[in-house]
C-alpha cells in the first residue's frame, strides 16, 4: 500500500521505519512518476529540489496481526516524534 502522512517526509519516514523498526519500506514515485506528480497536485514546471513521493509498504498474507500492529505502532511513533 502507498500512503503519505501530512507533515512527514516519505523519504525520512522510510529511513526511520527501515532503520529503527526493521521494516522493509520504499519511498518515491515508483514507476509512475508523471502520474504520481498529478496525484500529488504538482505542476509540470514544479521545482523538484525536494523529491516528491510517498511511502510504500507491502503486507503479505502470511503476516500475522501482530506484524500489522507493529507496523502501525512504528508509524504512530514516527508521527509522534516528528522524526
Buried (B, 14 or more C-beta within 10 A) or exposed (E): EBEBBEEBBBBBBBBBBBEEBEBEBBBBBEEEEEEBBEBEEBEEEEEEEEEBBBBBBEEEEEEEEEEEEBBEEBBEBBBEEEB
